[in-house]
Amino acid sequence: MSRRKEAAKRDEELLAQLGYKQEFKREFTPLEVFGVAISFMGLFPSLASVLVYAIPNGGPIAMVWGWFVASTLIFFTGLSIAELASAAPTAGGVYFWTHSFASPGWRNLLCWLVGYANATGYIAGVASVDWSCAVQITAAMSIGSGQTYIATNAQIYGIYVAVLLSHALICSLATSILARIQRIYVTINICLCFVVIIGLPIATPRQFINTPSFALGSFNNLSGWPDRFAFILSFLAPLWTLSAFDASVHISEEASNAAVAVPWAIVCSGIFGILLGWAVNVTLAFCMGTDLGYLLSSAIGQPMAQIFFNSFGQKGTLVLWALVVIAQYMMGSSCVLVSSRQIFAYSRDRALPLSSILSRVNKSASAPINAVWFVVICATLLGLLAFAGTQAISAVFPLAISAMYVAYTITIAARWLGDNDFKRGPFHLGIFSLPISIIAALFMPFMCVVFLFPMTPSTSATTMNYAVVVLGGVMGLSLVWYYLPVYGGVHWFAGPVPNIRRHDKDSPDLDAQNGSGEEAVKGPIGA
């Protein structure tokens, strides 16, 4: 038997122990799993999208040292998620683990909440990435018009919807095609970073080159918040870029040697993102000039594009910005891909409305196409926040992070506080597992609270942070549905629902039957 077939057999057996049959083709190689993690991160296009949060909340210090501090702290979350992914590589990810770890009296409710928070985070992530892509496209149009074109929110929304629809079509392709194009995605992302790191200092005119004291030590607060709080708000830039550590987890059932490939993709992409992202930020800090207010208010409407324009001129910027837009577009495709797998997995366990439809796998494409279109439709509706104002649509950025952190925090805490017998996988943290988990579980709730604050202390209906409204609304409605008399999830939801029965010694232990007559799975990682 070939090595690839042996790995496929082990993957299928492990998935069966977790309670699920193999429904996807395992087309993603370890390199392509890493490609998903990198392309979901986006790195340079992500930096371009969230530079608007770093510049007014500290400027150079926020970009350089804020990135270093925040990315190092959040990497502890990535390590914790990687350890769990190695123990139980399933598309369900955090909500599956929560049910396995949590104490019996709490596991159903916590699993329910984690699933909805995770789904909200991914849909908001798709919205934030594709909205950024639409803004970047209009920035290119502004540069090409000599900065005479200024897009309205309605025009940006139209481009946003077009981008979403195209991503739905791409993610409806066969899994084998989606796997191969990850190599293209990761190549463009990495090359773009090095082009900027090397090319920007060479091309930048002397008047825009900053001194070391400014680039590494100047604090510029344009937000109106106290300096210390503004610095913490700047963490949104690195934390959004390095968010969704469980992205590669959701393609576990399509990955070869998932118990090893997925955790290492998380760890390697995290290290790669932290170091390369820091290098890009240092380069920008030295080459962006000192007029930070102009970068935020220029007619181009995009700070990174304005920095490029100052350094490369109109034609050079258009060429380089086209690569940024392409990379951002590819990032959006990966976001829809991963989000659809999360929706599929949660629907497979019957926790979402229309679960029987959303959990269907198209046999010819070996992909959950219904889940793909569900994600795109939800993101389209979320984008309507644009009509409440620019600050309203900007809420999708902190919303994506906050929702993810709710899910991650509950899962990591449940591992240590719940009644379970954790059995580690090939990748583990050894004696460092508990302290790393503690740091992650304390840092994320703190940042959740911070990210629900508005970007400026003076707020109105058009400048408030709508993340708290959307996240609170979704979680509140999920609780209402859970406790709804007669029909609520409390009467029938029993966590992950196995769709395979095993009778050998390695079969998973099964809980009592749930309301639908199915049995809920515990799997090999917890009680």
TORPA-545172 format. One record per residue: x, y, z of N, C-alpha, C in turn; residue in one letter. Coordinates in steps of 0.2 Angstrom, whole numbers, plus 5000, padded with zeros to 4 digits. Example, Ala and Ser with C-alpha at 12.3 -4.5 7.8 and 13.67 -1.06 7.14 Angstrom:
<pts>
506649725039506249785039506649845039a 506449895035506849955036506450005039s 
</pts>
This chain:
<pts>
500449945000500050005000500450065000m 500350114996500750174995500650215002s 501150265003501150305009500550345009r 500350375003499750415003499050375005r 499050315003498450275004498450255012k 499050245014499050235021498850285026e 499050355024498850415027498150425027a 497850405021497150415020496750365024a 496950305025496650255029496650275036k 497250305038497250325045496850385047r 496750435042496350485042495650465043d 495450415039494750395039494550355045e 495050315048494950285054494850335060e 495250385060495250435065494550475065l 494350485059493750525058493150485061l 493250415059492650365061492650365069a 493250365072493250365080492950435082q 492950485079492650545081491850545079l 491650495075490950485074490650505067g 491150515063490950535056491250495050y 490850485045491050455039491450505035k 491850475031492250515026491750535020q 491650605020491150625014491550665009e 492150695011492550735006493150695004f 493350714998494050684996494550724999k 495050685001495650715005496150745000r 496050794997496450824991496950874994e 496850895000497350945002497950915005f 498550925002499250905005499450955010t 499950935015500150975020500351045018p 500651055012500851115009500151155008l 499651125005499051165003498651175009e 498751135015498351155021498751225024v 499351225023499751285025499551345021f 499451325014499251375010498551405012g 498051365014497451395016497551435022v 497951415027498051455033498351525031a 498851525026499151585024498751635020i 498351595016497951635011497351665015s 497051625020496551655025496851715029f 497451705031497751765035497851825030m 498051815024498151865019498751905020g 498951915026499551955028499552025024l 499852035019499952095016499252135014f 498852095011498152135010497752145016p 497952095021497552115028497852175031s 498552185030498852245033498652305030l 498552295023498252355020497552375022a 497152325024496452335026496352365032s 496852345037496752375044497252425046v 497652445041498152505043497752565046l 497152575044496752625046496652625053v 496752565056496652565064497252575068y 497852565064498452575068498752645068a 498652675062498852745061498552795066i 497952795067497652845072497752825079p 497952765080497952745087498652735090n 499152775087499852775089500352785084g 500052775078500552785072501152735072g 501752755071502352705071502352655076p 502352685083502352635088501852585088i 501252605086500752555086500852505080a 501152525075501252485069501852435070m 502352455074502952415075502852375081v 502852415087502852375093502152355095w 501652385093500952355095500852295091g 501052285085501052225081501452175085w 502052185087502452135090502152105097f 501852155101501552135107500952095106v 500452125102499852085101499952025098a 500352015092500451955089500751905093s 501251925097501551875102501051845106t 500551885109500051865114499551815111l 499351835105498851795102499051735099i 499751725098500051665096499951605101f 499851625107499751575112499051545111f 498551585108497951555106498051505100t 498451525095498651475090498951415092g 499351415097499651355099499151305103l 498751335107498151295110497751265105s 497551305100497051275095497451215091i 498051225090498451175086498451115090a 498551115096498551055101497951015100e 497351055101496651025100496550995093l 496751035088496651005081497050945080a 497650935083497950875082497650815086s 497250825091496950775095496350755091a 495950805088495350785085495250825079a 495550805073495450845067494850835063p 494350875065493650875062493450945060t 493050945055492751005052492451045057a 492151015062491751045067492151095072g 492851075073493251115076493051135083g 493051195085492951215092492351195095v 491751195092491151175095491151095096y 491451055092491550985093491950975100f 492551015100492951005106492651025112w 492251085112491851105118491451055121t 491051015116490550965119490950905122h 491550895119491950835122492250855128s 492450925129492850945135492350965141f 491850995140491451025145491050975149a 490850995155490550945160489850935157s 489550875159488950855156488350905157p 488350935163487750985164487851045159g 488451065156488551125153488651115145w 488851055143489151045137488651055131r 488051045132487551055126487551135125n 487451165130487351245130487951275127l 488551255130489151285128489351265121l 489251205119489351185112488851225107c 488251235109487751275105488051345104w 488251385110488451455110489151455106l 489551415107490251415103490151405095v 489651365094489551355086489251415083g 488751445087488451505084489051565084y 489451575089489951625089490451615084a 490651545083491151535077490851545070n 490151525069489851545063489851615062a 489651655067489551725066490251755065t 490751735068491451755067491651745059g 491551685057491751675050491351715045y 490751725046490351765041490551835041i 490651865047490951925048491651935045a 491951885045492651885042492651885035g 492151845032492051855025491851925023v 491351955027491152015025491652065025a 492152065031492652115031493152105026s 493352045024493852035019493552065012v 492952045010492752065004492552135003d 492352165009492252235009492852275008w 493452245011494052275010494252275003s 494152215000494252204993493952254988c 493252264990492952314986493252384987a 493452404993493752474995494352474991v 494752424991495352424987495252434979q 494752404977494652414970494452484968i 494052514973493852584972494452634973t 494952614977495552644978495952644971a 495952594968496352584961495952634956a 495352634957494952674952495152754953m 495152764960495352834962496052854959s 496552814960497252824958497252834950i 496852784947496852794939496552854937g 496052884941495752944938496053004941s 496653004943497053064946496753084952g 496453044956496053054963495453104962q 495153094956494553134955493953094957t 494053024957493452984958493452964965y 492852974968492752954975492152914976i 492152854978491652804978491152814983a 490552804982490052814988489952744991t 489652734997489552675000489152624996n 488652654992488152614988488552584982a 489052624979489452594974489952544977q 490252554982490652504985490252444987i 489652444989489252394991489052354985y 488952384979488852344973489452304971g 490052334971490652294970490752234975i 490552254981490652204987490152144985y 489552154983489152094981489352054975v 489652094970489952054964490552014966a 490952034971491551994973491251934977v 490751944981490451894985490251834980l 489851854975489551804971490051774967l 490651804965491151774961491451724966s 491551734972491851684977491451624978h 490751634978490251584978490351534973a 490451564967490551514961491251484961l 491751514963492451484964492351424969i 492051434975492051394980491551334979c 491251334973490751284971491151234967s 491751254965492151204961492351144965l 492651094961492851034964493451044969a 493451004975493951014980494651004977t 494750964972495450954969495651024966s 495251064963495451124960495551174966i 495151174971495251224977495851214980l 496051144981496651124984497251154980a 497251144974497851164970497951234969r 497451274969497551344969497751384975i 497851344981498051364987498851384986q 499151344982499851354980499951424977r 499551444972499551504969499451564974i 498951554979498851604984499451614988y 499751564991500251574996500851604992v 500951584986501551614982501451694981t 500851714979500751784978500751824984i 500551794990500551824996501251844999n 501651784998502351795001502751844996i 502651834990503051874985502851944986c 502251964987502052034988502352064994l 502352025000502752055006503452075004c 503852025001504552044999504552094994f 504152104990504152154985504152224989v 503652224994503552294997504152305002v 504452255005504952255010505652285006i 505752255000506352274997506252334992i 505652334989505552394984505352464987g 504952464992504752524995505252564997l 505752545001506352595003506752614997p 506752574992507152594986506752654982i 506152644982505752694978505452754981a 505452754988505252814992505652874991t 505352934989505752994989506053014996p 506553054996506853065002506353105007r 505953145005505453185009504953135013q 504853075011504453035014504852975018f 505452985018505852935022505952965029i 505752925034505752945041506352925045n 506552965050507052945054506952885059t 507452855061507352795066506952815072p 507052875074506752895080505952905079s 505752925073505052935072504752865070f 505152825066504852765064504752715070a 505252715074505252665080505052695086l 504952755087504852785093504252845094g 503952855088503452915088502752885090s 502452915094501752895096501252955094f 500852935089500352985086499652965088n 499353005092498652985094498153035090n 497753005085497253045082496553025083l 496452985088495852955089495452985094s 495753025099495353055104495353015111g 495552955110495552915116496252925120w 496252915127496852925130497452875127p 498052895128498552865124498652785125d 498552765131498652695133498052655130r 497452685130496852645127496952645120f 497152705117497252705110497752655107a 498252645111498752595109498452525109f 498052505114497752445115497252435109i 496852485107496452485101496752465095l 497452495094497852475088497952405087s 497852365093497952295092497452255087f 496952295085496452265081496752255074l 497352285072497652275066498052205066a 498452195071498752125071498252075072p 497852085077497352025079496852005073l 496652055069496252045064496652005058w 497252025057497651995052497851925054t 497951905060498151845063497551805066l 496951825065496351795068496251725064s 495751695067495451625064496051575063a 496351565069496851505069496551445067f 495851435068495551365067495351365059d 495551405055495351405048495551345045a 496151315046496351255043496051195046s 495851205052495451155056494851125052v 494451175049493851165046493951125039h 494551125037494651075031495051015033i 494950995039495350935042495050875038s 494450875036494150815033494350805026e 494650865023494850865016495650865016e 495950855022496750855022497050785023a 497550775020497950715021498450725027s 498350665031498750665037498550725042n 497950735043497650795046497950805053a 498050755057498250765064498950795064a 499350795059499950825059499950885055v 499650885049499650935044499350995047a 498750985050498351045052498651085058v 498951055063499251095068499851125066p 500251095062500851125060500751185055w 500151175051499951235047499751295051a 499451285057499251335061499851365064i 500351325067500951355070501451385065v 501551355059501951385054501751455051c 501051455050500751515047500751565052s 500651555059500751605064501351635064g 501951595065502651615065502751655059i 502551635053502751665047502351735047f 501751735049501351795049501651845054g 501851825060502051875065502751905062i 503151865060503851895058503851935051l 503451905046503451945040502952005041l 502452005044502052055046502452115049g 502852095054503252145058503752175053w 504052135049504552165044504152215039a 503552205037503152245033503052315037v 502752305043502652365047503252405048n 503752385049504352425050504552455044v 504452425038504652455032504152515031t 503552505032503052555031503152615036l 503352605042503452655047504052705044a 504552675041505052715038504952745032f 504452725028504252755022503652785021c 503252805026502552835025502552905026m 503152935028503053015029502853025036g 502753085038502553105045501853135045t 501553145039500853175039500353115039d 500253095045499853035046499053055045l 498853115046498253135045498053135038g 498553155034498353155026498253085024y 498653035026498552965024497852935025l 497552965031496952945033496352975029l 496453035027495953075024496053095016s 496553065013496653075006496153055002s 496053084996495553064991495552994989a 496152964989496152894987495752844992i 495752864998495252835003495552765006g 496252755005496552695008497252715010q 497452715016498052735018498652695015p 498652635014499152595011499252615004m 498652625000498752644993499052714993a 498952764998499252824997499952824999q 500152775003500852765004501252744998i 500952694994501152674988501252734983f 500652774983500652824978501252874979f 501352894985501852934987502552914985n 502652844985503352814984503352794976s 502852764973502952734967502652774961f 502252824963501952864958501252834955g 500952864951500252834949500352764945q 500852764940500852694936501152644941k 501652654944501952604949501452584954g 501052624957500552604962500052564959t 499852584953499252544950499552474948l 500152464946500352394945500452354952v 500752384957500752354963500152344967l 499652394966499052394969498552334966w 498652324960498352274957498452204960a 499152194962499352134965499052124972l 498952184975498652184982497952164981v 497552194976496852174975496752104974v 497252074970497252004968497351964974i 497851984978497951944984497351944989a 497052004990496452014994495851974991q 495751974985495251934982495351854983y 495951834983496151764984495951754992m 496151794996496051795003495251785004m 494851825001494151815001493851744999g 494151724994493951654992494151604997s 494751605000494851555006494451565012s 494251625013493751645019493051605017c 492851615011492151585010492251505010v 492851475007492951405008492951385015l 493351415019493351385026492651395030v 492351455029491751465032491151415030s 491151395024490651355021490751285025s 491451265026491551205030491251205037r 491351265040491151275047490351265047q 490051295042489351295042489051225040i 489451195036489251125034489251075041f 489851085044489951045050489451055056a 489251115057488751135062488051115060y 487951115053487251095051487251015051s 487850985050487850905050487650885057r 487750925062487550905069486850945070d 486550965065485850995066485651045070r 486151095071486151145075485851215072a 485951215065485751275062485051265058l 484651325057484051315053484251285046p 483851255043483951225037484551175036l 484651145042485251105043485251045037s 484651015036484650965031484850985024s 484751045023484951075016485651095016i 485851125022486551155022487151105023l 486951045025487350985027487450945021s 487150955015487250915009487850925006r 488250875003488850875000488650854993v 488850904988488750894981489250834979n 489050784976489450724974489950734969k 489750774964490250784958490850834960s 490650884965491150934967491450914973a 491150864977491350844983491450904988s 490950944988490951014992490251024994a 490151065000489551085002489251144999p 489051144993488951204989488351244992i 487851204995487351244999487551295004n 488051265008488351305014488751365011a 489051355005489451405002488951465000v 488451454997487951504996487651535002w 487551495007487251525013487751575016f 488351555016488851605019488851675015v 488851665008488851725004488151765005v 487651735006486951775007487051805014i 487251775019487351805025487751865025c 488351855022488851915021488551975017a 488151955012487852005008487352045013t 486952015017486552055021486952095027l 487452065029487852095034488152165031l 488352155025488552215021488152275021g 487452265022487052325022487152375027l 487552355032487752405037488152465034l 488352455028488652515024488252575023a 487552555023487052615022486952645028f 487252625034487152665040487752705041a 488252705037488852745037489452705037g 490052735036490652705035490852665042t 490752705048490952675054490552615055q 489952605053489452555054489752485051a 489952495044490152435041490852415043i 491252465046491952455049491852405055s 491252395058491152355064491252285062a 491252265056491352195054492052165056v 492452215056493152195058493152175065f 493052215070493052195077492452135079p 491952135075491452085076491752015074l 492152015069492451945067492951925072a 493351965075493751945080493451935087i 492951975089492651965095492251895095s 491851885090491451815089491951755090a 492551765086493051705086493251695093m 493451755097493751745103493251715108y 492651735108492151705112492151625111v 492151605105492151535104492851495106a 493351535105494051505107494151505115y 493951555118493951555125493551505129t 492951495127492551445130492851375129i 493151365123493351295121494051285125t 494451325125495151315129494951315136i 494551355139494351345146494051285148a 493651255143493251195145493751135145a 494251145141494751085141495051075148r 495151125152495451125158494951125164w 494351155163493851165169493351105168l 493251075162492751025161492950955164g 492450915164492550845166492650805160d 493350795159493550755152494250725154n 494350685149494950645149495350655142d 495650715142496050735136496550685134f 496550665128497050625125497350665119k 498050675120498350725115498550685109r 498650725103498750695097499550705096g 499750695089500450695088500750765090p 500450815089500650885091500450905098f 500850915102500650935109501150985112h 500951015117501351065120501651045127l 501550985129501850955135501750995141g 502251015145502151045151501951115150i 502051145144501851215143501051225141f 500751165140500051175138499651215143s 499651205149499251245154499351315154l 500051335155500151405155499951445149p 500151405143499951435137499151445136i 498851395138498051405138497851455143s 498151465149497951525153498051585150i 498651605147498751665144498251675138i 498051625134497651635129496951655132a 496751615137496051625139495951685143a 496451715145496351785149496451845144l 496851835139496951885134496351905129f 496051845127495551855122494951885125m 494651875131494051905134494251985135p 494851995137495052065138494952105131f 495252075126495252105119494552115116m 494152065118493452065116493052125118c 493152145125492852205128493152265124v 493752265123494052325120493852335113v 493752285109493552295102492752315102f 492452315107491752335107491652405108l 492152445109492152515110492252545103f 491952605102491952635096492752665095p 492852685088493552705087493652775089m 493152815091493252885094492752885100t 492952925105492552935111491952965110p 491853015105491253045103490853005098s 490252985100489952935095489252965094t 488952935088488252945086487952885083s 487352885080487152825077487552805071a 487852855068488252835062489052815064t 489252835070489952825072490052765077t 489452745080489552695085489752625082m 490052585087490252515085489752465085n 489452455079488952405078489052335080y 489752315081489952245083489552225089a 489452265094489052245100488352225098v 488052265094487352255092487252185088v 487752175083487652115079487852055083v 488452055087488651995091488151985096l 487952035100487452025105486752005103g 486552025097485952005094485951935092g 486451915089486551845086486551795092v 486951815097487051765103486451765107m 486051825108485451825111484951785108g 484851795101484351755097484551675098l 485151665098485351585098485151565105s 485151605111484951585117484151575117l 483851625114483151615114482951555110v 483251535105483051475101483251415105w 483751415109483951365113483451345118y 483251395122482751385127482051395125y 481851405119481151405116480751345119l 480151365122479751305124479551255118p 479551195120479451145115479851135109v 480051185106480451175100481151195101y 481351225106482051245107482551195108g 483151215106483751165106483851125113g 483651155118483651125125483251055125v 482751045121482350985121482650935116h 483150955111483350905107484050905105w 484450965106485150965104485550925109f 485950885107486350845111487050845109a 487250895105487950905103488050865096g 488750855095488850815088488450755087p 488250745081487850685080488250635075v 488450575077488850535073488350505067p 488750505061488350475056488750405053n 489050375058489450315057489450275063i 489350205062489350165068489950125068r 490350115073490950075073490850015079r 491049955077490949905082491649875084h 492249905082492849875084493049905091d 493649885093493949915099494049985099k 494150015093494350085093493750135092d 493150105092492550145091492450195097s 492150255096492050305101491450285106p 491550305112491050295117490450345114d 489850315116489250355113488850375119l 488550435119488150465124487450435123d 487050455128486350435127486050465121a 485450435118485150455112484850525114q 484850565108484550635109483850625106n 483550685106482850685104482650665098g 483150665093483050645086483050565085s 483250535090483350465090484150445088g 484550495087485250485085485650485092e 486250465091486650465097487250515096e 487350555102487850605101488550575103a 489050595100489750565100490150605105v 490550565109491050595113491750595110k 491950535106492550535103493150525108g 493750515105494350495109494650555113p 494350615113494750665116494450685123i 493850665124493550685131493050645133g 492750655139492250615142491650625138a 
</pts>
